[in-house]
Amino acid sequence: MTRWNPEKPYNALPPPPASTDLETASVLKAAIAANRSLARLDQAANSIPNPKVLINTIPLIEAQASSEIENIVTTTDDLFKFLDDDDGAD
């Protein structure tokens, strides 16, 4: 096995697929299903009083998952309790 050299380009990659290969029936069916799911999600988000709540919770949930990786157990309740004021947070 040859060592990677950053000064030498790696040209053994296969060429990208032709554009006609990308628009297959299975890809188009998956795109239609994804479009329907996004439309349902949009309707659900519009039905709640403050849709920004959905987006604003993503960093908190990511922080909780990141803490679990580091063996720090934090409950979701604790995250939301100290969201605006982290005085007294453990």
Secondary structure as UniProt FT lines:
FT   TURN            6..7
FT   HELIX           19..22
FT   HELIX           25..47
FT   HELIX           52..56
FT   HELIX           58..69
FT   TURN            70..71
FT   HELIX           76..81
FT   TURN            87..88
//
